[in-house]
């Protein structure tokens, strides 16, 4: 959901939508608070965080695109994983062992 909202905002900015249209886009209270806190950071810190956010949005877009092109492959992978689970061929993930 986060990625989708930011993708729409990024697309609107890239496509040159006028500021009136952008101001009509709803922003959650949490995002507004985050942006307000970002504004007090130095330019380099703002740019670093902006890069992280934009990279995350792009990654989300690529995943969405990849999954939309190959829903059968994803379904087959899920079926295979569930079959292995039911056959007792899986083990519980222990984060401490990673």
C-alpha positions as CSV (number, residue, x, y, z in Angstrom):
1,X,0.0,0.0,0.0
2,X,2.8,2.4,0.9
3,X,4.5,1.7,-2.4
4,X,1.4,2.2,-4.4
5,X,0.6,5.6,-2.8
6,X,4.2,6.8,-3.3
7,X,4.2,5.5,-6.9
8,X,1.1,7.6,-7.7
9,X,2.6,10.7,-6.1
10,X,5.9,10.1,-7.9
11,X,4.1,9.6,-11.2
12,X,2.1,12.8,-10.7
13,X,5.3,14.8,-10.1
14,X,7.1,13.2,-13.0
15,X,4.2,13.8,-15.4
16,X,4.1,17.4,-14.5
17,X,0.7,17.5,-12.8
18,X,-0.1,21.0,-11.6
19,X,0.3,21.8,-7.9
20,X,-3.5,22.2,-7.5
21,X,-3.9,18.5,-8.5
22,X,-1.1,17.4,-6.2
23,X,-2.7,19.4,-3.3
24,X,-5.9,17.4,-3.8
25,X,-4.1,14.1,-3.2
26,X,-4.7,12.9,0.3
27,X,-1.7,12.3,2.5
28,X,-2.0,10.4,5.7
29,X,-1.3,12.0,9.0
30,X,1.6,9.8,9.6
31,X,3.2,10.7,6.3
32,X,2.6,14.4,7.0
33,X,4.4,14.0,10.3
34,X,7.3,12.2,8.7
35,X,7.6,14.9,6.0
36,X,7.5,17.6,8.6
37,X,10.4,15.9,10.5
38,X,12.3,15.4,7.3
39,X,12.2,19.2,6.6
40,X,14.4,20.0,9.5
41,X,17.2,17.7,8.4
42,X,20.2,18.9,6.4
43,X,20.0,18.8,2.6
44,X,22.2,15.7,2.4
45,X,20.1,13.8,5.0
46,X,16.9,14.8,3.1
47,X,18.4,13.6,-0.2
48,X,19.6,10.3,1.4
49,X,16.1,9.6,2.7
50,X,14.5,10.7,-0.5
51,X,16.7,8.3,-2.4
52,X,15.7,5.5,-0.1
53,X,12.0,6.2,-0.6
54,X,12.3,6.6,-4.3
55,X,14.3,3.3,-4.6
56,X,11.7,1.5,-2.5
57,X,8.9,2.9,-4.8
58,X,10.8,1.7,-7.9
59,X,11.4,-1.7,-6.3
60,X,7.7,-2.0,-5.5
61,X,6.8,-1.1,-9.1
62,X,9.2,-3.6,-10.5
63,X,7.8,-6.4,-8.3
64,X,4.2,-5.5,-9.2
65,X,5.1,-5.5,-12.9
66,X,6.9,-8.8,-12.6
67,X,4.1,-10.5,-10.7
68,X,1.4,-9.1,-13.1
69,X,3.3,-10.6,-16.1
70,X,3.7,-14.0,-14.5
71,X,0.8,-14.8,-12.1
72,X,0.9,-18.4,-13.1
73,X,4.6,-18.7,-12.2
74,X,3.9,-17.2,-8.8
75,X,0.9,-19.5,-8.2
76,X,3.0,-22.5,-9.2
77,X,5.7,-21.5,-6.7
78,X,3.2,-21.1,-4.0
79,X,1.6,-24.5,-4.8
80,X,5.1,-26.1,-4.7
81,X,5.9,-24.5,-1.4
82,X,2.6,-25.6,0.2
83,X,3.2,-29.1,-1.1
84,X,6.6,-29.2,0.5
85,X,5.1,-27.9,3.7
86,X,2.4,-30.6,3.7
87,X,4.9,-33.3,3.0
88,X,7.0,-32.2,6.0
89,X,9.9,-31.1,3.9
90,X,10.1,-27.6,5.4
91,X,11.4,-26.4,8.7
92,X,10.4,-23.4,10.9
93,X,12.5,-20.4,10.3
94,X,14.7,-19.5,13.3
95,X,15.8,-15.9,13.0
96,X,18.6,-16.5,15.6
97,X,20.1,-19.1,13.3
98,X,20.4,-16.7,10.3
